[in-house]
Amino acid sequence: TMPLKEEAFQVAAQISPLATLAGSINTLLIGDTIRADNTDIYGICTAVREATQTSLTRLTVIGSGATARSALVAGALLGVETATVVARNIETRERCHRLAARLGMHLSEDDEPTIVLTSDTLVINTIPAQASADVVPRISTPDGVLLDVVYHPWPSPLAALWNARGLLAIPGHLMLLHQAARQFEMMTGENAPLEVMREALQSAIPA
């Protein structure tokens, strides 16, 4: 969690290429040395691929922190070509812009008062539910696929907007599940018991 995804760089002796690229660490593997990795990227990619086979060529990321950078890397791995970053913090937004350019994505304007979406857009929300509620009025017409990293309360304000139009809203607990399964495999060398983990996670999420 913020700010540890960035602070972890100070203690890691070995850092994976993906964690380095995203500037975000969520996993420390303690052995003879401390190795760092990022499984959020894997979690995002797998949650999206599990939920839909829709061709998504555009990415809109809401937020500009460490998870937003992971979302940009995941988007590149999913094949998106154009990225928009919706965020108030100019400094962190510019960092996301530089990452998107490095990933070969075309950047579209994000300072417009209205957020325009299309059916081939993957929207990834990386900010808390209360903050994302402020974004809802800026979306003229919900479209595309939403992955909201929020998993409680659910539906989040953005997910409710997508659900009202019969669109796909992927809950954050699927990202949480798949990133944790990848961590399990890194830490144990064994295949993750994914369905057991899925059931345990579902039962633990507050109603």
Beta strands, then each sheet from edge to edge (+ up, - down):
strand 1: 14-15
strand 2: 27-30
strand 3: 34-37
strand 4: 58-62
strand 5: 82-86
strand 6: 106-107
strand 7: 121-125
strand 8: 145-148
strand 9: 169-170
sheet 1: 1+ 3+ 2-
sheet 2: 6+ 5+ 4+ 7+ 8+ 9+
end
